[in-house]
Amino acid sequence: MVVPVFRASVASFHPLFDSLCTRLSTNSSLPKNSRLLPFASSELNPVQSRPELSFCVGTHFIPHPNKVERGGEDAFFVSCYNGGVIAVADGVSGWAEQNVDPSLFSRELMANASYFVEDVEVNYDPQILIQKAHAATSSVGSATVIVAMLERNGILKVASVGDCGLRIIRKGQITFSSSPQEHYFDCPYQLSSEAVGQTYLDAMVTTVELIEGDTIVMGSDGLFDNVFDHEIVSMTTRFIDVSEAAKALANLARSHSTDSNFDSPYTMEARAKGFDVPMWKKILGMKLKGGKLDDITVIVSQVVNSHAVSIS
């Protein structure tokens, strides 16, 4: 089936948005802490020996084919604060079996993260941002989450709970790859409304130094379960525009997810964990194949010199 793609002129914690890349948000009608456009600074601090860095961001979201009418269960936000903040949350679909809309938790979590991003207690720490956003979320459900915050000096701080992922690409090579956290195969760590879930203390925290020209690809597992790292590198080097790169990666993930003959990262991991076709099929040379249908969220961010970016 053809999955519709939703577009809008501003970013939001709600997932139905794609392909945004702007230089500076000057829209004063947006409330404080919820200005969600990419960004740039027009001045350099003369005492710094290196240029100030920021993100130019493109996003694209495609819902699961069976969840189009509900808008899917992923959520994300992009903030212009400091060097920039990008985040993705993936609602755990198992809650639907209890008549709970899995999207409510992930969307509220991202809305709260957007609200607290400039909070003095957060102090530009993604792990603390996760803590405060989770504590303020009252919806029933659970979600995996990843948050990355870029400081103007090029230091990227990343905190993640579960299997949303991030790749850093430099000169055509992946220099950093986040690692998924799982209890067992296909059961990731997750923040939850229940006391038995994980908390910000379980987050995997990483600090990476970035340079101008680096590309960051962030996404829900709908991307990384269906697209190999070499394909991610190929797409981001093929498309200079981050919006086009995000769209291309999301469309590639969607294509792979519906291909029953594609040997996807998801099915390769499944086989490695002992999940495969029955023995009689193995004897006939068959094996578990296919992509994984899921919501697909992709955020592509290019690290740019804030001073060199024109303001419009």
C-alpha positions in Angstrom: 0.0 0.0 0.0 1.0 3.6 -0.4 1.8 5.2 2.9 1.1 8.9 3.0 3.8 11.2 4.1 2.9 14.2 6.3 4.5 17.6 5.9 4.6 20.8 7.9 6.5 24.0 8.1 7.5 23.7 11.7 8.9 20.9 13.8 7.1 19.4 16.8 7.1 16.7 19.3 4.2 15.2 17.4 5.5 12.7 14.8 3.6 13.8 11.7 6.2 16.1 10.4 9.1 15.7 8.0 11.9 17.4 6.0 12.7 20.5 7.9 15.9 22.5 7.7 16.0 26.1 8.5 18.8 28.5 9.7 17.2 30.4 12.6 13.9 30.5 14.3 12.8 34.0 14.9 9.1 33.2 15.5 8.3 35.0 18.7 4.7 33.6 18.7 6.0 30.2 19.8 6.0 29.7 23.6 9.3 29.6 25.5 11.0 26.2 25.5 9.0 25.0 22.5 10.8 26.6 19.6 11.5 23.5 17.6 13.3 24.7 14.5 17.0 24.1 13.6 19.2 27.0 14.4 22.4 29.0 14.0 24.3 31.7 15.7 25.3 34.9 13.9 28.3 35.6 16.1 31.5 34.0 17.2 32.9 34.3 20.6 36.3 35.9 19.9 38.0 34.2 22.8 37.4 30.7 21.4 40.1 29.1 19.3 37.5 27.1 17.3 34.3 28.0 15.6 31.0 27.6 17.3 29.1 24.7 15.9 25.4 23.9 15.5 23.0 21.6 13.6 21.2 21.8 10.3 18.4 19.3 10.7 16.2 17.3 8.4 13.5 14.9 9.6 11.1 12.3 8.1 8.5 10.1 9.6 6.5 7.2 8.0 4.0 5.3 10.2 3.5 1.6 10.3 1.1 0.7 7.5 -1.5 -0.5 10.0 -1.2 2.7 12.1 -1.5 5.4 9.5 -4.9 6.7 10.7 -3.6 7.0 14.3 -0.4 8.7 13.2 2.0 5.9 14.4 3.5 5.5 17.8 6.9 7.3 17.4 7.5 10.9 18.5 10.4 13.3 18.2 11.5 16.8 18.7 14.1 19.2 17.4 15.2 22.2 19.5 17.4 25.2 18.6 18.6 25.6 22.1 22.4 26.0 22.5 24.1 24.0 19.7 20.9 22.0 19.2 18.9 19.1 20.6 17.4 16.2 18.8 15.4 13.4 20.3 13.3 10.3 19.4 10.9 8.2 21.4 9.3 5.0 20.3 6.1 3.9 22.0 5.9 0.2 22.9 3.1 -1.3 20.8 2.4 -4.1 23.3 0.2 -1.7 25.3 -2.4 -1.8 22.6 -3.3 -5.3 23.8 -4.5 -3.6 27.0 -6.5 -1.0 25.1 -3.9 1.7 25.7 -2.8 3.9 22.8 1.0 3.4 22.8 1.5 6.8 21.1 0.3 8.8 24.1 3.3 8.0 26.3 5.9 8.7 23.6 4.3 12.0 22.5 3.9 13.3 26.1 7.5 12.2 26.9 8.8 14.3 23.9 6.5 17.2 24.8 7.9 17.3 28.3 11.5 17.0 27.0 10.8 19.9 24.8 9.4 21.9 27.7 12.4 21.1 30.1 15.2 21.5 27.5 16.2 24.9 28.8 15.5 24.1 32.5 18.4 25.2 34.8 18.3 21.9 36.6 18.8 20.0 33.3 22.0 22.0 32.7 22.2 20.7 29.2 22.5 17.1 30.4 20.5 14.7 28.3 20.3 12.1 31.1 18.7 14.7 33.4 16.4 15.8 30.6 15.2 12.3 30.3 14.7 12.1 34.1 12.6 15.3 34.2 10.6 14.4 31.1 9.8 11.0 32.4 8.8 12.2 35.8 6.4 14.6 34.3 4.8 12.1 31.9 1.4 10.9 33.3 0.2 8.8 30.3 0.0 5.1 30.7 2.5 3.2 28.5 6.2 3.0 27.9 8.8 4.0 25.3 12.4 3.7 24.3 14.1 7.1 23.9 17.3 8.7 22.8 18.4 12.4 23.3 21.4 14.1 21.8 22.5 17.6 22.8 25.2 19.6 21.0 27.2 22.2 22.8 28.6 25.1 20.8 32.1 23.9 21.3 31.3 20.7 19.4 30.8 18.3 22.3 27.8 16.0 21.7 26.2 14.5 24.7 24.0 11.4 24.1 21.7 9.5 26.5 19.5 6.6 25.5 17.2 4.0 27.0 16.4 1.1 24.7 16.9 0.6 21.0 16.4 4.0 19.3 19.8 4.6 17.8 22.4 7.1 16.5 25.3 7.0 14.1 28.0 9.6 13.6 29.4 9.8 10.1 32.7 11.5 9.3 34.2 11.6 5.8 32.2 8.6 4.7 32.9 6.4 7.7 30.9 5.7 10.8 32.9 6.9 13.7 30.4 6.2 16.5 27.4 3.9 16.8 25.1 3.6 19.8 24.4 0.2 21.2 20.8 -1.0 21.9 19.9 -2.1 25.4 17.7 -5.2 25.5 16.4 -7.6 28.2 16.3 -10.2 25.5 15.7 -10.2 21.7 13.0 -7.8 20.7 12.4 -6.6 24.3 14.3 -3.4 24.7 14.9 -1.3 27.9 12.1 1.2 28.2 10.8 4.1 30.3 7.4 3.2 31.6 4.4 4.5 33.6 4.9 1.3 35.7 7.3 1.1 38.5 8.9 -2.0 37.0 10.4 -0.1 34.0 13.8 1.5 33.5 14.7 5.0 34.6 17.1 7.6 33.5 19.7 5.8 35.7 19.7 3.0 33.2 20.5 5.3 30.3 23.6 4.6 28.2 25.5 7.9 28.3 28.1 8.9 25.8 30.1 12.1 25.0 31.6 12.6 21.6 33.6 15.5 20.1 32.3 16.6 16.7 33.8 18.6 14.0 32.3 20.7 11.2 31.0 18.4 8.4 30.0 15.5 10.6 26.6 14.0 10.0 24.4 12.5 12.8 21.7 10.0 11.9 19.2 9.3 14.7 16.1 7.2 14.4 13.8 4.7 15.9 14.4 1.0 15.5 12.2 1.1 12.4 15.2 2.6 10.7 18.0 0.5 12.2 16.1 -2.9 12.0 15.7 -2.4 8.2 18.7 -0.4 7.0 22.4 -1.5 7.3 25.1 1.0 8.3 26.7 0.9 4.9 23.4 2.0 3.4 23.1 4.8 5.9 26.5 6.0 4.9 25.7 5.8 1.2 22.5 7.8 1.5 24.0 10.5 3.7 26.9 11.0 1.3 24.6 10.8 -1.8 22.3 13.6 -0.6 23.9 16.9 0.5 20.6 18.2 1.7 19.7 16.8 5.1 16.0 16.8 4.4 16.5 14.8 1.3 18.8 12.4 3.1 16.3 11.9 5.9 13.5 11.2 3.4 15.6 8.8 1.4 16.6 6.8 4.5 13.0 6.6 5.7 11.8 5.5 2.3 14.6 2.9 2.0 13.6 1.5 5.5 10.0 1.4 4.4 10.9 -0.5 1.2 13.1 -3.0 3.1 10.4 -3.5 5.8 7.9 -4.7 3.2 10.3 -7.0 1.3 9.8 -10.6 2.5 13.0 -11.6 0.7 15.3 -9.0 2.1 17.8 -10.3 4.6 17.4 -7.4 7.1 19.5 -6.5 10.1 16.5 -7.5 12.2 16.2 -11.0 10.7 20.0 -11.5 10.8 19.9 -10.7 14.6 16.9 -13.0 15.1 18.8 -15.9 13.5 21.8 -15.1 15.6 19.6 -15.3 18.7 18.2 -18.7 17.7 15.0 -17.6 15.9 14.7 -19.3 12.5 12.4 -21.3 10.2 11.6 -24.9 11.1 14.2 -27.5 10.5 12.5 -29.0 7.5 12.8 -25.6 5.8 16.4 -25.3 6.8 17.0 -28.7 5.1 15.6 -27.2 1.9 18.0 -24.3 2.2 15.5 -21.8 3.5 16.1 -19.3 6.3 14.3 -16.5 8.2 14.2 -13.4 6.0 12.3 -10.2 5.6 12.2 -6.7 6.9 10.3 -5.6 10.0 7.2 -3.5 9.6 7.3 -0.6 12.1 7.0 3.2 12.5 10.1 4.8 10.9 11.5 8.0 12.3 14.7 9.5 10.8 16.6 12.6 11.9 19.6 13.7 9.9 21.7 16.5 11.4 24.8 18.1 9.8 27.3 19.9 12.0 27.9 23.4 10.6 29.9 26.4 11.5 27.3 28.7 13.1 29.0 31.8 11.9 29.1 30.6 8.3 25.4 29.9 8.1 23.4 32.6 6.5 20.4 33.9 8.5 17.0 34.1 6.8 
